[in-house]
Every structure is written in structure tokens, then in C-alpha cells.
């Protein structure tokens, strides 16, 4: 009877309180509104270009609380949650009278609380206004708040609050945080076993934590599965299969990609709870894994930075500021993509590009690699040896210093710096210095982002792009003149695509260049295909020397591995534009066979090549090819000397099909009689002969 008396008194008090609240609800709403604003404090999120989570930041109270809506969660989980916690969720107004009666009956029959009568609305009320004890008064206040919530919010909004605030053990709050921590994935697609565990945990989140109380968690999940099978939310077979799945025994770390960029995003907009970036999480994951593993191989204090971008738009796809943001020994908190360092030989392709553009050299032009004095500046090769006479192609592929300085002297250091401004890149010279020949070998400071931006123009057929910051969407194609003309760009790319990959790396169809700064302080490698550009820097954040550190030995292997593991599909390098060809050394005009300069530094001139002359057949010749005998006509061999390739042949005013760089070709006459043969060289000079075909 004591139990009945307590129950009746409680129900009477509850009924009186609810009646009073219902009578003066409008006043109560105004005077004592529910503290819904507490739910607005959620973890700040940094997302990739497709909305995938890159990194989350804990709330000021230290909770992982990711904003969650029903659209973010597996529909099966929602069905199981409502069926288990609040079957009449869509029907009641915050309090379920039938559930109250059921709970009261169980209490009377068993003498203890068997099951609660809390609706999802009441649970949300408890979450936004936690009670200190489990008293009857606290429960009544919870009911009142539930009614207020129902008046103010839709059912969908109340459900979203539950999905965001429900406790899951430790500092985990909300279904998304729980799913990421316990299963390592977003809750969009959950197995039946995973969904059942997430339904069970919020009731007793600490006592059912699977990493600390695995058996308790399994039993709680089993109860959910059994009830779901009985209520036919799932089939019995599904419940049995789900019961066989293991419960997770450890808590995973929430995604933590792009640490430096994430920090930058928060500084740019501290009030925003969601920050969308241009990064691709797959690319970012691959780059960070490569950087972390490479740093371990290279040893202590070594840091690694990488930037991968879309060369057509300038959007950053992946960015690694250091090998490990939290590694103090490597000064991991410093974003090395934005620190100026000497690029070593990494700027040489732009020297050669200007030389190609000016027509000073072709790929097979011979250039000297010998000890030289450029007005007191005496560059030496990295290995202290010299190759003698080498082709321009080989000089760039081997990154020889003297040939690069010879060409830079011819095109002009200032001119190269002006070209960099076309790409909105402004390298930093030593204080008080003007551009000199040393800039070709790394005598200036440039960031990895800016170096990657220069190479993006090579991947984009010479048109420069501005790399975005990954956050504000400021990436763009830079209008105006190209960094280099398309023919020169193709020549440079054709040479760099032939550079041998580093030891242990396979060919990927990319063009790339390396650089090593003076004193083994910085190792660089930048590569590109027809769509993507990737820059790599390796060194110490404190600018200390690392004996033996080179671009080819340290940075290039990282470049190739990062390209391979980034997940991007390699795009073929651009096709040769009109006028872009690789000419054999023997076919070059005399002016391009050897590059040399005078003592004053001017490009040496050579005698102008003579006009073309047809040496066979000679003028007036009668050539027997079988045209008058009815036999099969043989082709006529045509030979010339002099002139500048390429050559265009005409027979009786009709252009022969192919332009040729050879001085020997052939022509098939249409029949017997006189014919006029003409050749025109690249300078527009012509020669003709008249012959009789027999």
C-alpha cells in the first residue's frame, strides 16, 4: 500500500503541475524559456571540397559535439532509435501518457523502476538542462520543458537536437562523434550491429563504454537487437547476424587532417562553425601519410612540406605544412609551405624556357659546360665536375650550373624576374641586391607555394594561375600575357618528362625538376602532369644543414610516392602546339647548332645560312621513270642544300603533302612531260627547276 500511496501522490502532483503549466503555458514560455541556445555550441568543423570532415575542434568545455541532423544518419538507425526510445514520438506533445501508465504499472508490480517513460523530447530537455539528481521535481521540470520544446520546435528539430547532444561516453556527444570514434566512419551508413550499439549507449554512456566495459556494451546491444526483432523493425536473422559482430574495443581519434590550414581557417572566421575548403580528403590523406613515413626514414628534426594544386584552376587539393604538427622536435607547428627558402636549381626550367622562346637554343643545341668566369662570378656544378660540350636537353636534365648561367646571362636575370611577376610571384632578393646571375642557382628566397604556382603555369600551357589559400576561394587564372609561350613550355616539359625517376620509383608520366640549396639546407622537387602540380620541400625548420640532403635523393622520391598515393589520375602532358618539334642536331640550322656568347656577354652570331638550292634533279634534266613506256612509274628523289628547315615542296604549283626538315625527299609524278619543282624554306626563300619526266 505504501507503494500505491506514493504512486498516487506522485501522479496527482504531476497531473496538477502539468495542468497548471498547460493553463499558464504562454506565460511560462515567456518567463522561463527552455535553454535551447546551449545546443548551438558545437564543435567547429573543417570540411573538404565534398563536405567530408577534415578536422574538428572540441567545444570550449572540451566535448566532441558535431552538429548532426537526421539527413546525416542512416535511416535504419533512426527507425531503431524511435522504436526503442519513443514509439509514439510523432503522436505525443512531449509527454507520452501511455508510457507513463506502463512505467507506473511496472513500478507497482515489481517494486522498482523497470523501464522509464521518458520521450525523446524529455531526453532532449534533460540534455539541454541537466538535472543534478533524479527527484520527482526534476522529472516534472523535464516534462514541462518537453512541452515547451514541442511548442517551439518541429519533431524534426527535436530529433536533430537529440542526435547532436546524446552522450556516448567520455567527452563524446552526438551520433556523428560517436560513430567516428567507435567505428571510424560517418553514421550515414551503419550496420545493424553498429546502429544497435549507438541506440543503447546514451542510456548509460559511462557504464556501457565498449572500450572499458565490453561485456556490458554487448549485453545492452543485445537487448536493443532483441526488441527490434520482436517489434519487427529488423528480422530475426538480421538480429542474429548483428549479435555475432564484435563490439569495438578501442576509441578511435576523430579525423585530424590539414592541421595548419584548419588553424588558418579558424583565424580567418572565428565565429563560423563550419569551414569549407578546396582540399580533397583523399589527396590530403595520401600526402600526409607519405610525409609522415618519409620523415621517419630521413631522421630526427627533418620536416617535410607539400602543396598539390589543380593547375587549371589554382585550387589547392592537398597541403602539408609539416610532417607532424604535434612533433616539437621537428617544429611541426611551423607551416613550411609559406617560409621563404633558397630553391637551388628549381628555377632553371624558366631560364631554358626564356631561351627557347627567344629562339636562342633548341633542345639539341650544343652548349659548353666548362669552368667559366662571368665578370667575377664562377659557378661550379654540384659534383664539381664538368661535361664539356653537351646538348641543351642534357644540360637541363642533368641540372648543370654553367650552361644555365650562360643562358641566363643571355636572356637577362631582370627579365626572368619580370616574367615571375606575370604569375604574381615575387621572390625575395638579399637586402640591397638587384637580380644577378646567382638567382639561376638559388640566390633568392621563395616559398613552396610560390614555386608550385610558377610550375602550375608549365602544366597549364604557359598560362599562370594564382593558387588559392584553400579556404576563401581566391584561386584564379591570371589574365594577360603567358609566363612563357606555349612552344617554349612544351620544349621545357618535353625535356623534364625525360628526366630519369629517382631510384626505386617508377615512371608516372610526369615532368619534374629538383633543387638543392647551398649548404644542404633545402631539398626541393616539383612535378606536374597535364592537370596537377605538386611541390615538395624537405629540410629543417630551423634552417640547419643536413649533410647529404639533396633534391634528387630526398625530395624526388617523396614527389613520386605522393603523386602515386594521392589518388589523382595522372593526366597526359599537353600535346605539342603548332610549331613545337624536337629537331635532331644534324637537322638544325647553323645558327642553332651551338650556343655561344662573345666576351661582352652578347649572343655570338654566325654566318647566315645560304638560300636553298635544288641539287637534284638539275635544271633541264630528262629523268627516265617509266612514264613513257607504260611501266609502273618510280618516285623521283629530290635533294637540296642550304636553306633553313622546315621545307615546303611544290610540284607544278601543287603543294606536296608533308612539310619536311630533311634535305632529301621524294615525289611521285602523275605522268610524262615537263614539270616544275619548287622548294621554299622557313625564311620564305625559294628555288625551282624544270625537268622532263620520261
BELUR-V85183 format. One line per field, one symbol per residue. burial: b if it has 24 or more other C-alpha atoms within 12 Angstrom, else e. Layout:
burial = ???
//
This chain:
burial = eeeeeebeeebeebeeebeebeeebeeeeeeeebebeebebbbbbbbbbeebbbbbbbeeeebbbbbbbbebbbebbbbbbbbbbbbbbeeebbbbbeebeebbeeeeeeeeeeebbbbbbbbbbbbbbeeeeeeeeebbbbbbbbbbbbbbeebebbbbbbbbbbbbbbbbbbbbbbbbbbbebbbbebbbbbbbbbbbbbbebebbbbbeeeeebbbbbbbbbbbbbeeebbeeeebeebbeebbbeebeebbbbbbbbbbebbeeeeeebbbbbbbbbbbbbbbbbbbbebbeebeebbbbbbbbbbbbbbbbbbbbbbbbbeeeebbbbbbbbbbbbbbbbbbbbbbbbbbbbebbbbbbbbbbbbeeebeeeebbbbeeebbebbbbbbbbbbbbbbbbbbbbbbbbbbbbbebbbbbbbbbbbeeeeebbbbbbbbbbbbbbbbbbbbbbbbbbbbbbbbbbbbbeeebbbbeeebbbbbbbbbbbbbbbbebbbbeeeeebbbbbbbbbbbebbbbbbbbbbbbbbbbbbbbbbebeebeebbbbbbbbbbbbbbbbbbebebeebbeeeeebbbbebebbbbbbbbbbbeeeeebeeeeeeebbbbebbeeeeebbbebeeeeeeeebebbbbbbbbbbbbbbeeeeeeeebbbbbbbbbbebeeebbbbbbbeeeebbbbbbbbb
//
